Amino acid sequence: MNKNARILICGSDKMLNSAFLRYFEREKFTNVSFKDTKPDIVIYTGAVSGGISANIKHPAEFIHKNITEQTSVINSAKESNAGRLIFFGSSCVYPKSSPQPIKEEFLLAGQPEETSEAYAVAKIAGIKMCKAYNTQYGTNFIAIVPATIYGPEDDFSLENAHVISALIRKFHEAKIGNKPSVEVWGSGQPRREFIFVDDLVDATVFILDKYKENWHINAGCSRDHSIKELADVISEAVGFKGKITYNTGKPEGVKQKLLDSSKITSLGWKPKVSLKEGINITYNWFEGHV
């Protein structure tokens, strides 16, 4: 990437916004902004997202805010003649019955998982809008479908958090409150794939340099973990010594959601941060800031 390119970062994802700013500052890019100044590159991080609880409680907000904002950003990027745009989808855009690992071409091959349907429909619309604009207007807009993102400056509220940040908060509060146990939703058996936020930023910059297709691209770690394995890693990082219980009466989503990231890895990219390392970094940030 040209380090003098005008880069506009927009959207409401504080974790991703901050990670991109850290990267561009470290690499000495000179024209990074949150203001529209006829950008060469637009990186749109999204409007609103959340974990399973938030998806169940706020489907109207999730579909309305995401579709409204992303439509404005994508169209404005075309109107301002931005050379490139990055749009982030979500692994929930794929059908709940997808074979594993999930290939890019499985999009719209079946129904999404019910609890995240509204959010998934909004993200599918954004992915297809990028492709449609490329086809009709000759733009160069790329949709990236990442594994579940986590890291410093994530949303750690139990109302909205994704699974890693929610469990970090639960285990931390249990530790400082000397509670004997922590409850985890579901059976602990579903498997999920996670990507540390700095790895996703690195993948995005790589994609901007290397990826030329008019089709979305997955960005994951090619490895998933059960929720039970995840809870064990987080409890160890936090230093919680009590019991972990599983509430099978609570929703737990699809049984497995592992992306096929062979397209990006075949181009030469791979993640750097292991799940254990990423959780330790995230918890250290949480202790100092939340």
C-alpha positions in Angstrom: 0.0 0.0 0.0 1.1 3.6 -0.7 1.9 5.1 2.6 0.7 8.5 1.3 -2.7 7.2 0.3 -5.7 9.0 1.8 -7.4 6.5 4.0 -10.8 7.0 5.6 -11.7 4.8 8.6 -15.4 4.9 9.4 -17.9 2.9 11.3 -18.8 2.3 14.9 -16.5 -0.7 15.8 -14.2 0.9 18.3 -12.0 -2.2 18.5 -11.4 -2.4 14.8 -11.1 1.4 14.4 -8.4 1.6 17.1 -6.5 -1.4 15.7 -6.3 0.1 12.2 -5.1 3.4 13.6 -2.4 1.6 15.6 -1.3 -0.2 12.5 -1.2 2.8 10.3 0.6 4.9 12.9 3.2 2.2 13.5 3.8 1.8 9.8 4.0 5.6 9.3 1.1 6.1 7.0 0.6 9.9 6.6 -3.0 10.5 5.5 -5.3 8.5 7.9 -8.5 10.2 8.8 -12.1 9.8 10.1 -13.2 12.7 7.9 -14.2 12.5 4.3 -11.4 14.1 2.3 -11.9 12.4 -1.1 -10.3 9.2 0.2 -8.3 6.8 -1.9 -9.2 3.9 0.5 -12.3 3.6 2.7 -12.3 1.1 5.5 -15.8 0.6 6.9 -15.9 -1.3 10.2 -19.6 -1.6 10.6 -22.6 0.0 12.5 -23.8 -2.3 15.3 -23.0 -5.9 16.3 -23.2 -8.2 19.3 -23.3 -11.6 20.8 -26.1 -14.1 20.8 -28.0 -12.3 23.5 -27.9 -9.0 21.7 -28.9 -10.6 18.4 -32.0 -12.1 20.0 -33.1 -8.9 21.8 -32.4 -6.3 19.1 -33.0 -7.8 15.6 -34.7 -4.7 14.3 -31.9 -2.4 15.4 -29.3 -4.8 13.9 -30.9 -5.0 10.5 -31.9 -1.3 10.3 -28.7 0.4 11.5 -26.4 -1.8 9.5 -28.3 -1.6 6.2 -28.9 2.1 6.5 -25.3 3.0 7.4 -23.5 0.6 5.1 -25.6 1.6 2.1 -24.7 5.3 2.7 -21.0 4.5 3.1 -20.7 2.2 0.0 -22.6 4.6 -2.2 -20.7 7.6 -0.9 -17.4 5.8 -1.6 -18.5 5.4 -5.3 -19.7 9.0 -5.5 -16.4 10.3 -4.2 -14.4 8.1 -6.6 -12.6 6.2 -3.8 -10.2 3.8 -5.3 -10.8 1.0 -2.8 -13.3 0.1 -0.1 -13.2 -2.6 2.6 -16.5 -3.9 4.0 -16.5 -6.5 6.8 -19.1 -9.2 6.8 -19.5 -11.9 9.4 -19.3 -15.7 9.5 -23.0 -15.7 10.4 -23.8 -14.8 6.7 -23.3 -18.5 5.8 -26.1 -21.1 6.1 -26.4 -22.8 9.4 -26.1 -26.2 7.6 -22.9 -25.3 5.7 -20.4 -28.1 5.3 -17.2 -27.5 7.3 -15.0 -25.6 6.7 -17.2 -23.0 5.1 -16.2 -21.9 1.6 -17.0 -18.5 0.1 -19.3 -20.0 -2.5 -21.6 -21.4 0.2 -23.1 -17.9 0.6 -26.9 -18.0 0.1 -26.9 -21.8 -0.3 -29.3 -22.1 2.7 -30.9 -20.4 5.6 -28.8 -18.5 8.2 -29.0 -19.5 11.9 -32.2 -18.1 13.4 -30.8 -16.1 16.3 -28.5 -14.0 14.1 -30.8 -13.8 11.0 -31.4 -10.1 11.0 -27.7 -9.2 11.3 -26.8 -11.9 8.7 -29.2 -10.5 6.2 -27.8 -7.0 6.7 -24.2 -8.2 6.2 -25.2 -10.3 3.1 -26.7 -7.1 1.6 -23.4 -5.3 2.1 -21.4 -8.1 0.5 -23.7 -8.2 -2.5 -23.8 -4.4 -2.7 -20.0 -4.4 -3.1 -20.1 -7.0 -5.8 -23.0 -5.2 -7.6 -21.2 -1.8 -7.5 -18.0 -3.4 -8.9 -20.0 -5.0 -11.7 -22.0 -1.9 -12.7 -19.6 1.0 -11.9 -16.2 -0.6 -12.1 -15.4 0.1 -8.4 -12.9 -1.9 -6.5 -14.8 -2.7 -3.3 -13.9 -5.8 -1.3 -16.0 -7.7 1.3 -14.0 -9.6 3.9 -15.7 -12.3 6.0 -13.7 -12.8 9.2 -13.9 -15.3 11.9 -15.2 -13.9 15.2 -13.0 -10.9 16.1 -11.7 -10.2 19.6 -9.1 -8.1 21.2 -8.5 -4.9 23.2 -11.3 -2.3 23.2 -13.9 -4.9 22.4 -17.4 -4.4 24.0 -17.2 -6.2 27.4 -20.8 -5.5 28.4 -22.7 -8.6 29.1 -25.7 -7.2 27.2 -23.8 -6.9 23.9 -20.6 -8.8 24.1 -19.4 -11.6 21.9 -18.4 -14.8 23.6 -14.8 -14.1 24.4 -15.3 -10.6 25.9 -18.4 -11.8 27.7 -16.6 -14.7 29.3 -13.6 -12.5 30.2 -15.9 -10.2 32.1 -17.8 -13.1 33.8 -14.6 -14.9 35.0 -13.1 -11.6 36.1 -16.1 -10.6 38.2 -16.3 -14.1 39.6 -12.7 -13.9 40.6 -12.8 -10.6 42.3 -16.2 -11.4 43.9 -14.9 -14.8 45.2 -17.8 -16.6 43.5 -17.7 -20.4 43.5 -18.8 -20.9 39.8 -19.3 -19.3 36.4 -22.2 -20.2 34.2 -21.6 -20.5 30.4 -24.6 -20.6 28.0 -25.2 -23.9 26.2 -23.5 -27.3 26.4 -20.0 -26.1 25.7 -19.8 -28.4 22.7 -20.3 -25.9 19.8 -17.1 -25.0 18.0 -16.1 -21.5 17.0 -13.2 -19.9 15.2 -11.6 -16.6 16.4 -9.2 -14.1 14.9 -7.3 -11.5 17.0 -8.1 -8.0 15.9 -4.5 -7.1 14.9 -4.3 -10.2 12.7 -7.5 -9.1 10.9 -5.9 -5.6 10.3 -2.9 -7.3 8.9 -5.0 -9.5 6.7 -6.9 -6.5 5.5 -3.8 -4.7 4.4 -2.6 -7.9 2.7 -5.9 -8.2 0.9 -5.7 -4.6 -0.3 -2.4 -5.3 -1.9 -2.9 -8.9 -3.2 -6.6 -9.6 -3.8 -8.1 -8.8 -7.2 -11.3 -10.9 -7.5 -14.9 -9.5 -7.5 -16.0 -11.8 -4.8 -15.8 -11.8 -1.0 -13.0 -13.5 0.8 -12.8 -15.3 4.2 -10.1 -14.4 6.8 -9.7 -16.9 9.6 -7.2 -19.0 11.4 -8.2 -22.4 10.0 -8.7 -23.7 13.5 -11.7 -23.8 15.8 -12.2 -24.5 19.5 -15.1 -25.7 21.5 -16.8 -23.3 23.9 -15.6 -25.5 26.7 -12.0 -25.3 25.5 -12.4 -21.5 25.2 -13.8 -21.2 28.7 -10.9 -23.2 30.1 -8.3 -20.9 28.3 -10.1 -17.8 29.6 -10.5 -19.0 33.2 -6.8 -19.8 33.3 -5.8 -16.3 31.8 -8.1 -14.6 34.4 -6.9 -16.7 37.3 -10.4 -18.0 38.2 -10.2 -21.1 40.4 -13.9 -22.0 40.7 -16.2 -24.3 38.9 -17.5 -23.8 35.3 -21.1 -24.9 34.7 -23.0 -25.1 31.5 -26.7 -24.1 31.1 -28.1 -26.3 28.3 -31.4 -24.3 28.6 -29.8 -21.3 27.0 -29.3 -20.9 23.2 -25.9 -21.8 21.8 -26.2 -21.2 18.0 -24.9 -23.6 15.3 -22.7 -26.5 16.2 -19.7 -25.5 14.2 -18.6 -22.4 12.3 -15.1 -22.8 10.7 -14.2 -20.8 7.7 -12.3 -22.1 4.8 -9.5 -19.5 4.5 -7.5 -21.3 1.8 -8.0 -18.5 -0.7 -6.1 -15.9 1.5 -3.6 -18.4 2.7 -2.8 -19.5 -0.8 -1.9 -15.8 -1.5 0.7 -16.0 1.3 -1.1 -14.6 4.4 -1.3 -16.4 7.8 -2.3 -15.2 11.3 0.4 -14.6 13.9 -1.4 -14.5 17.2 -2.5 -17.8 18.9 -5.8 -17.9 20.8 -4.0 -18.2 24.2 -1.7 -15.3 23.4 -4.6 -13.1 22.1 -6.8 -13.8 25.2 -3.9 -12.9 27.5 -3.4 -9.6 25.7 -7.1 -8.9 25.7 -7.4 -9.7 29.4 -4.5 -7.5 30.3 -6.1 -4.6 28.4 -9.4 -5.3 30.2 -7.8 -5.2 33.6 -6.2 -1.8 32.9 -9.2 -0.1 31.2 -12.6 -1.6 32.1 
